Amino acid sequence: MHRLYEFLRRHPMWVDGFWAACLLLLSAIWLESEATAGRYATLEHWQVLAALPITLTLCAVVWLRRRWPQWMLVAAGAAGLAQLFVQVFAVIPDFALLVIVYTAASGQVRWASRAALAGAFVAPTLATVFLFQHDENSGTFSAVVGTIFLTVCMLLAWVLGDSLRTRRAYYMQLEERAARLEKEREAQAKMAVAAERARIARELHDVVAHNVSVMVVQADGAAYVLDSTPDQARQALGTISATGRQALAEMRRLLGVLRTSEDGDPGEYVPQPGVEQLTELVEQVRGTGLTVDFLIEGTPRPLPSGVELTAYRIVQEALTNTRKHGGPQAGARVRVTYGPDELCLLAEDDGRGAQAELYEEGGADGLGHGLIGMRERVGMVGGHLETGPRPGGGFRITARLPLPGQR
């Protein structure tokens, strides 16, 4: 049954063909009854024969109305004029006039819709005038009532079709707007990812450049003070120094463009924050009025620079989101746990329970893209990030950062 429905939905001409066949069958029955009743006795033979092509034309209008709506509107108008000319009115087939008026009004071609509206006004009046002139039994009152009734039916068909056209246009605008907003959201997410990666690259550049600089200084110092050592050791230290300088120059060449601002200022190296600076960060946040419960569990120890920087940025972003979305009465809890082979971070709040979309988009203004940056950072160090609503209200962020060589 579902396949049949899908087939008919994709091939509406089969549906229209069915109704056209029904209309043709009813028309044949009606013509036969009219002939049996002797109502065609006063007509000429050619007038009776003309009723057949008129009926077939109107049935074809119902069948082909969706494929060629403008041509079928013209054909229906021609069939109506032919009825006036031969003075034979096909009452049952004239139902096609209502159908084509509805179809033309529901289409996007404006001239066809206006022509259908004009026909809805004119056709009933012309039919009544011609019928009143050639039928002595027709009274004025019945003619006026019949004209009003037919005009209302035709106008109602046009109004229904025009309403369908308006509703389709409205839905199409909604779909286009949704598609445009989706593309804009994807573009903003890509821009946020690119900006965050550029920021990470700049910070990594600082970390690596600092470490390599230290290596170069130590290697140069060792080369100067170890005059009494064998030449092989001196050569090894010189190789270390040369390699370090080469690596530093290469890093600056590849990533220097990321540090360049709009005015061309490359900036200066600054120490990057780590886990030790989290206490200062928490105190700074508390100074803004936000209650923060901060605790470090386990035995603190030196960590890789990338892991320390990632941990600091995650906590910083989580507290920023709490201030933005948690509400005035919100409180936050931060836990940093040193494990044997990983650093665990927990940042949660008991605020309004903001949805994840707000964190993804940085709030209603769509400027932050907080979780996107967190995922990039955690993925960079090979960690795992979990985010979502907190049981009982609020939001929770959990990150596990592996510690290479700590097993």
N, C-alpha and C positions, 0 to 999 in steps of 0.2 A: 504494500500500500504506500509505503514511504517512497519507493522508487517511482511509482506512478505519479505521486504528487510532485516529485522533483522533475520528472520528465515534462509534465504539463506546465510547471512553473517556468521551465526553460524554453518551452515551445508553446507560447500562448495561442498561436494560430490554430492549434488543434482544438482548443477550447472554443475559440470564436467560430471555427468551422462547425462544431457540434451545434452551437446556438443558431448558426445560419441555416443548418439543415432543419432544425426544429421550426424555425421561422418559415422556411420554404414549405414544409409539410403543413403547417397551420394555414399558410396562404392558399395552398392548393385546396384544402378542405373548405376554406371560406369561399373561394371562387366557385367551387362546385356547388356549394349551398346557394350562392347568389344566382347562379345560372338555373338551378332547379326551381328556385322561387320565382323565376321569370323577371327578375329585376333588370336583366340585360336585354329584354325584348325590344325596348325602344332604341337601343344603340345600334349603330352600324356594325357590320362584320369586322371592319378594320379596327374599330375602337375596342372591340372585345379582344382581338388578337394583340393589340398594343399593350394590354394589361400584362401579358406574359413577360416580355422583356423588361418592363418596369419592375415587376416583382422580382425577377432574377437579379436585376441591378441592385435593388435594395438589399437582397440577401447577400450579394457579393460585398456590399458595403459593410455589413456586420462581420463577414469573414475576414476581410483584408484591412480593417480599420486601424489595426496597430502597425501594420507594415507600411502602408501608404496612407496615413491619416489625411493629409492635405488633398490627395487625389480622390480619396473616398468622399471627402466633404463636397468636392466639386461634382462627383458622380451623384451623390444624394440630391444636391441642388438641381442637377439636370433631370433626375427622375421626378422630382417634385414639379418642375415646370412642365415636364411631359404629361403628368397627370392633369394639370390645368388645361393643357392644349387638347388632349384627347377626351377630356371631361369624364374620365374614369378614375375614381379614387380607390386605391388599394389600401383599405383601412388597416388590415393586419400587417402587411409589409411596411407600412409607414412607421411602425415601431422603430425601424432602422434610423429614422430621422432623430429620434431622441438619443439613440446610441451614439451616432456620429457627432451630435452637438456636445454630448458629454466628453467624447474622446478628443475632439478639437480643443475644448476648453481646458482639458487636463494636460495638453501638450505644451511644448516650449515655444511654438511658433505663434507669435502674437497676432499676425494678420489672420491666421486661421481661426483663432479664438474670437476675434472681433467679428469675423464673417459669420461664425456660428451664432454669436449673440444677435447680430442683425437678422439672421434667418429665423431665430426663435421669436422675434417680434413680428416679422413680416409674413412668414409662411402660414400661420393659422388664420390671419386676416384674409390673405389672398384665397385660401381654400374656402373659407366661409362665403366670401363674396361670389366666387364662381359657383359654389353649390347653391347659393340663394337665388342666383340668376337663372339656373337651369332646373331648379326643383320647385315647382309651384306649391308643393305641400309643406315646404319649410316656412316656419313662422319667424318673425323678427326676433322675438324673445329667445326662442331656442337657438337662433343663429348667434345672437350676442352671447348667450351663456356658453355655447360651444366654443366660440372664439376665445373667451376669457379662460375657459378650462384648458384648452390646448396651449394657449400662450403661457399660462402658469406652469404647465407640465414641461414645456420647452425651456422656460427660464430656470426651473428647478434643476433640470438636467445640466444646464450650463453652469449654474452656481455650484453644484456638486463637483463637476469637473474642474472648475477654477479653484475650488477649495483643495482638491487633491493636488493640483499643480503647486499651490502655495505651500502645502504641507511637505511635498517632496523637496521643494527648493529650501525650505527651512531645515529639513533633515540633512540635505546635502551640505548646507552651510555648517551645520553642527559637525558633520563628519570631517569636512575640510579643516575646521577650526581645531578639532581634536587631533587630526593628523599633523597640523602645523605645530600645535603645542607639544606633541610628542617629539617631533623633530627638534624643536627648540630645546626641549628638556634633554634630549640626547646630546645636542650640540653643547649645552651648558655643562653636562656631565663630562664630556670629552675635554672641554676647556678646563674644567676643574682638575681632571686627572693630569692634563698636561702641565697646568700651573703647579700642582702639588709635586709632580715628578721633577719639574725644574727647581722647585724649592729644595727638594730632597737632594738633588744633584749638587746644588750650591752648598748645602750643609756637609754633604759627603766630601765635597772638594775641600772644605775647610779642615775637616778631620784628617783626611788623607794627606793634604798638603802639610799640615802641622806635624804629623808623624814622620813624614818623609824628611821634612826640614830638620827635625831632631836627629834622625838617622844620619843625615849629611854632616851636621855639626859634630856629632860624636865620632864619626868616621874620620873627619878631618883632624879632630883633636888627637885621636889615637895615632894617626899617621905622624903627627908632629912630636909626640912624646915618646914614641917607641923607637927611638933611634938605635937602641941597642939590640933590637930584635932582629931575627933573620930577615933577609931580603924577601923571602916568600911571604912572610906575614905582612911586610910593608906593601907588597904587590896586591895581596888580598884586600888590605884596607883601602888601597887606592881604587881597586875594582868596585868595592862597596860604595865609596864616595862617588865614583863616576856613574855607577848604576843609579844611585839615589838621585843625583842631579838630573840625570836623563829622565827618570820617572817623574820627577817634580816638574820639569819643563814640559813633558808630554801631557801631564794632567792639566797644567795651566793652559796649554794650547787647546786641548779638547773641550774643557769645561769652562774656560774663561769667558766664552761668549754668554754663558748662562748667568754670569755674575755681572755682566755689563748692564747698567741702567740706561734709561732713555737719554741721559746727557752724556753717556759714554764713560761714566765713572765706574771703574771696576770694583770699587769698595776695598775695604781692608779686612784682613783676617781677624775674627773675633772668636773667643773661646765658646764652644758649643755646650749647651746645658746638658746635664745628666741627672742620674738618680739623686745625687747629693744636693742638687738645686731644687728638688721637689719640696723640701721644707720651706724654702723661701717662697716658692710658688703658692703653697697652701696658705702661708701667712698673708701673702698679698691678696689672695682671694677672700680670706676671712676679713680683711680690711674693708672689703666692699659690702659687708653685711651678710655674707653667705656662711652658714655654719658647716664646717668641714671636719669630719672625724678621720684623722690621718694616722696610719700605723704602718710601720715597717716590721715584717716578720722574717725570721731567719737571720743568718749571719751575713752582714754586708761584706762584699768583696769586690775587687776590681772587675769591671765588665768591659766587653768590647765597646768601642765608641759608638758604633751603629746601634747597638742594643740600648745603650744608655740614652742616646738621643731619641730613639723611637719611644722608649718608655716615658720620657719627659713630655714629648709631644702628645701622646695619647691622653695622659692625665690632664694636660693643659687644655686639650680640645674638649674632654669630657666635662671639666669644670666650667668651661666657657658655655657649653650647651646647657648646663644646669642653670647658670645665671640667666640665659636667654629664654629658656622654655619652661623652667621648673616652677616659676611663680615666686611671689615674695616670701612665702612661708616654707620654701623648699630647703632641705638639708642634704648634704652630700657625704658619702663615705668612700675613702680611698684606702686600698690595701696593696702593699708591695711585698711580695713573698719571694725570698731567695730560696730556690729549690736546688737539688743536687745537679740538675742538668737543664734547668729552665728558670726564667724569671716570670712570675705570675703577677698580673695586674688586675685589680678589681676597682671599678669606679661606678658608683650607682647613686641615684638620688630618689627622694620620696615626693617629687613634685607632682605636677598635674598629669603625669603619665602621657607626655607628648608622644605622638606617633613617630615611627621610624622615618616616615617621609619628611618630617620637619628637620630631623637631623641630617638626612640625606641632602636636603635642599638648603640647609642652613637657615631654616625658619621660613616665615611667610615671605620674606624678601628674597629668598632664593640665592643668598650670597655666600653661604658658608661651605657647603658640601663637606661637612665634617667627617662623616663615616667613609666617604670616598678616600680622603687623605689617610685616615687610619688604616684602611685596607691596603693602600699602597705601601705604607710604611711597614706594616706587619708582614706583608708578603715579601718585602725587600729583604728582611732578615730571616725568612722562612718560618714565621710563626703562625699562630692561629688566632682568629678574632671572632668573638661572638657578641652580638648586639641584639637588644630587643626589650620589650616592656618588662618591668619588674613586677613580680607577684605582689599584690597589695597596692600597686600604683608606683609611678615613677619609671625610670629607665636604667638599664644596667649594661655595662660594657666590660667584657672579660677578654683579656689578651694573655697568650702564652708565648713567650719569646725564648727560643732555644739558645743555649749557651755553648757554642762549640768549644771543645777541649775541656769542658767542665765535668765530664762524666767521671 
